[in-house]
Amino acid sequence: MTDTAEKIDYSKTLYLPETDFPMRAGLPQKEPEIVARWQQMGLYRKLRASAAGREKFVLHDGPPYANGNIHIGHALNKILKDVINRSFQMRGFDANYVPGWDCHGLPIEWKIEEKYREKGKNKDEVPINEFRKECRDFAAGWIKVQSEEFKRLGIEGDFDNPYTTMNFHAESRIAGELLKIARSGQLYRGSKPVMWSVVERTALAEAEVEYADVESDMIWVKFPVAEGPAALAGAFVVIWTTTPWTIPGNRAVAFSSRYPYGLYEVATAENDFGPQPGEKLIFARRLAEESAAKAKVTFNFVRDIKSDELAAVTCAHPLHGLGGGYDFQVPLLDGEHVTDDAGTGFVHTAPSHGREDFDAWMDNMRDLEARGISSTIPFPVDDAGFFTIDAPGFGPDAEGGAARVIDDSGKKGDANERVIKALIARHALFARGRLKHSYPHSWRSKKPVIFRNTPQWFVHMDKELGDGTTLRSRALNAIDETRFVPAAGQNRLRAMIEQRPDWVLSRQRAWGVPICVFVDEQGQILQDDEVNARILEAFEKEGADAWFAEGARERFLGKKANEPWKQVMDILDVWFDSGSTHTFTLEDRPDLKWPADLYLEGSDQHRGWFHSSLLESAATRGRAPYNAVLTHGFTMDEKGEKMSKSKGNVTAPQEVMKDAGADILRLWVMTSDYADDLRVGKTIIQTNVDAYRKLRNTIRWMLGTLAHDKGEVIALADLPELEQLMLHRLAELDELVRENYDAFDFKKIARALIDFANVELSAFYFDIRKDTLYCDAPSSPRRRAALHVIRNIFDSMVTWMAPMLPFTMEEAWLSRDPSAVSVHLEQFPAIPPEWKNEALAGKWKKVRAIRSVVTGALEIERKDKRIGSSLEAAPVVHVTDSVLRAALDGLDFSEICITSDIAVDGAEGPAEAFRLPEVPGVSVEPALAEGTKCARSWRITKDVGSDPQYPDVSARDAAALRELGL
């Protein structure tokens, strides 16, 4: 060995990776620093400036509720929105994101009331605008908290200028939308059964209701036939219900002409209060025996009953005479909603307490009046759940006072039991029992609701609007013109619009935008443009509080103040607020546009925000405020169960970010199928941590290698085949990335890029090229080509993944070029079409198939400790398939297999040779490489020492050392 060789530390002559990009991410510490940098540099403003003049892409934010810390569902929702906005921004659009908040309504009002109750304070004794100010301050506080939590997730948007439904301009615009609807004749005051929360003392929309299992009383009740065919004289029509308390509100019994009915006589009875032998009862034929078993009786069949006979029947009310009431006729009505799969085939109809009951009653109203039957719908239950004077025997004049359906705490009152006892006393009860079933509850108080007839404000769904359309037809047409992702959302929303009743807008609360109209004694709305203008001007300057201020009536009515106009004090359903956000956000901000390109929320918003926005916009503009609707599922624990604090299975985004980082949460979202319910928990988060670590290491290796890059651009034709193959793969991935960002299929992108990093880069291309990159001379064409390709891979990978993992990709981008501003100001790279080379890809598919047999054989040799490294091997590869063998022409196959030498022939390998069944025609005989191990590259070659100046290295490495001047 010469003196020169003795002095050389070969490790320092290699182009080993050099980077400050740490292997350990430290995301919980690093990410807040990046957030601070973005805020300090004004990234949002720079994004807007860089996108000036581009086509706008607008994802309108569905407003979260400003009443608490964000949860994992918020994180899922906002991450999806952020990825979409960033991906469009980096593909040539101006994707301005304006976050928003829903601020009015019961949840906030409820919180302030709770504080009052704790202090023994009565809400009704506090001036309403003082109370509203407390609600406003409460919401404002949570908006600040949630803003910071969203920014910590990496969400980029105009957080300095968000929209809020309690902003004065917003309140004025919401009121203006209501007045448009009123002006067009679509708003009316009516009386219908609505879902009512006794606990919260307000009507609820379907979107404010969730369902939970409860155990209820169920009863079978006998209605005596009062008039009808002689053959049915003395018989009873039997109904079944799970709401005994609604019996005082009964006004009809529904049957179906689609099913056969029969008359039955009780043969035997084993009960204390029910039917006795000789009684005649009418049932649907299919349900008679099942009903008999419930009452512990046996029947004898008497005769069939035709539907026209039933239509001629009028019954007496089973509570006839109680409290001096119920002396009206109870007609039988043919109803489409009647089924014969449960009950008796007859449906108790209380139009005060159910939508189908109300509709059946209204559909038959003219016929009933012609028969002398009053069509008046009673109000049997008040807002506190007590029976009224419209329920004789159970109201305030009854012995023991008014019965109650539900009390203030949401618990069952005494109404059911008192009604059942009254029925027993009148020999009107056929049977009773208990049933576990799903029942509506308020999603806020978690307490059961009731259906009760109340005066409310509605929007007509089926009133002709002067252009041959109705609100329903407009909404249905808009659905047909909207893109839905997933597509099933279209049918879901369509079914809801097809079936929904008139839209109830009013709520009997304090915190919200008022239904700012004046009405006369008949409920007719004042139509006066000057009055409306005064209202909207005041709301713009002072907010909706102006409606509740002292002297408001006189202020707004002006000269009409002496006329008998009454000021409506109900407030708007908060869904009307959020359904109007498109007006004061998309229409009123010059940096946005109307309609939105996309609305994105959870699948429950088909009956919520998507629904109310569609109706509001269709009512005032004739179309939807969006071109596309995307829905995601709900978050569940790892077992697929709903999260709850009591179960201890809640995954809080704050904790995940504290322990692992926001990019880990984002990776979880990106690798999940968000169209279905998403599972999350410690194990799943750890899986994403592991996947992230591998991806980060790939990026880190590229950064280290590119530390030696001079930025040289090599012509495609001058690149080795392996480099051309990698550029082909970039071209393929570019198509996949762009196509699936458009399709919102992030899982496909994430999976493809992660697999590319792990399988095609780390385990294939980088593994092969490490020897060249580390050991070749600076002038090596092969090394220069590899650096050129790795630079393109890095630029592509980091920008493609920047929308998904904004913190990590920002860190990587700035590590590569500290003078750069931000990766998020970049565009996805323009991939030259000539990079696409299907023929080359086909050839290399064969090469990699042969290589897989070689690596399989070497793995066994390594496992059995016959070799330590693949560089110790020089296998013999037998390729009998001439097409496969031709794919290796012109290639250094030992380099591709990372061996020191390799031999390839067309002979059939011996029986003991290694084979893979999926690659027929290829076999491998392991063999050890011959020669000496190079002290610099560790390859075993026969030319080590061929250069006397460098006696312990190969000729290639000696040339590199000489070029390095060593």
C-alpha positions, 0 to 999 in steps of 0.5 A: 500500500502506498503512502497516499492510500494509507492517508486516505479516509475513504468514508470522507471521499464518498458522497454520503447524504448530508442534511440537517433534516432530522430523522426524528420529526419532533412534530409537536414542537416543530409544527407550532413554529411553522404555524408562527412562521406562516402567520409572521410572514403573512402566508395567507396574503402571499397566497392571495397575491400569488393567485391574483387573476387566476380562476377562482375555486371556492369551497364554502365553509359549512359553519361549525358551532361556536360553543366548545373545543374542536373534536375529532370530527371537526379535525376530519372535516377541516383537514379535508377542506384544507387539502382540497383548497391547497391542492387547487391552489397548487394547480393554478387556481385562486382557492381562497378559504374563508372559515365561518361560524354558526353563532345563534341558537339554542346550544349557546342560549342553553349555556347562558341559561345554565349559568343563570340557573347556577346563580339562581337567576331568572332569564325572563327577568333579564332584559332580552338584549342584555341576555343576547349580549351574553350569548354573543360574547360567549360565541365570540370567545369560542370562535377565538379558541377554535380559530387557534385549534384549526390553525394548529391543524395546519388549516390555512385561511382568512382567519382574520376576516371569517364570516359569522352569522352574528356579524351585523351585516350577516344578520341584516342579510339573513333578515333580508332573505327572510323578507324576500321569501315573505314578499314572494308569498312563500312565508305563512303562519300555520298550525301543524304538529312539529317536534317540540322539546319540552326541556328547551321549550322550542320547536326543533327541525329534523336536523336537530334530532337524533334517535335513541332506544327507549322503552315505551308503553304500548296499548291496543284500544277499542273504538266502538262502531257508532255508525255503519253497516248493520253487520258491524253494529256493536263491534269495535275497531282496534288500534295500536299505539306506543304513545298512549298520551296522544289518545285525547288528541285522536280524531280519526282511525286510518285503514288501508284498502290494500289489505283484507280485514275481518270481523272476529268474536272473542271465544275465550278470555284470560284477562282482568280488563280486556275483551270478554267472550262475545265481543266483536272486534275488527282487525286486519286479517294478517294481524288478528291472531297476533293481536289476540295473543297480546290480550290473552284471548282466542277468536272465532272468525265471523266474516270478511269486511270490505274496504267500502264497508270500513269507509262507511264506519264512524266510531265513538271516541273511546274516552267519550263522556270523560270530563264532559268531552270526546262526544264527536264522531271518529271517522275511518279514513283510507290511508296510504301510510297504513301497513299490515306488518305490525299492530292491528291494521288500523292506525290511531290518527291524532292530527295534533301529534304526527305529520302523517296523521295531520296529512291524512286529516287535511287530505280528507278535510273537505269530505269530513266537513261535508259529513258534518264532522268538524275539521278543527285540530285541537291543541291538547298539549302546551309548551311545557308538556301539560295537557290543556283544556283541549284534553278534557279529563286530563287538563288543568280542570281535571282532578289532580290537575293537568297530566304531563307528558314530559317534565322539565328534566326530560323524564316521563310524566304521568300522562300515559298512566292516567290515559291508560287508567281512563281507558280501562275504566271505560272498558276501552283497553284491549291490551297493554305492554312495553316496547323497546324502540327508536324514539326522537331526542333533541341532540342538544339536551339528549331528552325525548321530544314530543309531536305537538300542534303549535302555531309556527311560521312555515315556508310553502314547499308546493305553492306555485311561485308564478313561474310554473315552479314550486320550492320543491320542484326548484330544489329537485331540479337543482339536485339533478344539476349538482355533482355529489361525492359519493354519488349516493348522496344525490338520492339521499337528498332527493328523497328528503326533499321529495318527502319533506313537509313545509319548512318550519322556520320559527323558534320560541327562543331569544338568541337569533335573527328574529322573524322580522315581520308584522302581522294582522289579527288574521296572520297576514304579513305586512308587505311594505318596502319602506318598513322592510328597508328600515328594518334592514338598515337598523340591522346593518348598523346595530345588529338584530338586537334592534328588533328587540329594543324598546320602541322597535315597533314604532321605529320600524312601522313609522306612519303605520304604528297606529294600525293594528300590526303585531310584531312577531317575536319568534326567532329564525331556525338556525338552519335558516341562518346557516342556509343563508351564509352563501348570500353574505359570504359568497355574494358579498365578498369580492374575493369569492364567487357565487355559486360555490364550487363545493360544499363539504360536510358530514353525511348528516348534513343532507338533512342539515346544511346542504338541505337548508342552503338548497331550500333557501337559495332555491326559494330566493334564486331558483337554484342551489348555491353550490355546484358540487356536494361532498360528504364524509362519514363519522368518526368512531373508535377502533372497534367501530363504536361511537365515541363517548367520554363515559366509555373512555374511547374518545380520541381528542385531536388536541392530544394527538397533536400534542403526542404525535403532531397534526401531520399524523392526524392529516395522514390518518385522514388521507389514508382513510376512506372518508366516505364511510365512518372512520375509525381512530384510536391509539393503534390506528394513530401508531400505524400512521406514525410508522407509515409517516416515519418511513416516508420521512426517511425517504424524503430525508435521504433525498435531501441528504443526497441532493446536498451534492446536487449542482442543479444540472439538467440532463436531456432525456435521451442522455439518461440511463434506462433506469432514470428514464423509467423513474421519470416515466413513473413520475409522469404516471403519478402526475396523472394519478395525483391530478385526476384524484385531487379532482375526484377528491380521492385522497386515499388513492393519492396517499397510497400511491405516493407512500407505496412509490416512496417505500417500494419503488424508491427506497427498496428499488431505485435508491437502493440500486443507485446508492453505489453510483451516488456515493462512489462514482466520480464527480464527472460520472454521467450516471451519477449526474443523471441520478441527481437530475432524476432525484431532484425531479422526484423530490420536487414532485413528491414534496409539492404533491404531498404538501396539501396533505402534510403541509408541515413536513413538506414545508420543512423539507422544502425549506431544508432543501432551499432555506431562501425559499418562501414556502412550498405552499406558494409553489405549483405542482411541477409541469411534467413533460409528456415525453417522460411517459414511455410505456414501452420502457415500462413494459420492458422494466416490468420484465426486468424487475420480475427476473430481479425478484427471483434473484433477490429471493434467492439472495434472501435465503443465502443471507438468512442461512448466513452464507452471505452477509451482504448481496455484494458478496454474491455473484449468482447465476441466473437461468432465463429460459424465456427468451422474451424475458432474457431479451429485456436484460440486453444492454443492462448491467444486471449485477448493478440492478441486483446489487451484486458484485457480479452476475451471470445470465444464460438461457439454460434450464437451471438445476432442480435445486435452483431457486424459483418463484412460481409467479415468474416461470422460466427463471431460476437462480443458482447462488454463488460467491463473488470472486476477487477482493473487497474494495475498501471504498465501495465494498464491492468484490471485484477482480480489479482491486489493486489494478491501479498501483496508486490505490492498491486496495480499491477497484479501478472505478474507485481509483479513478474517482479518487484521482478525480477528487485530487486524492 
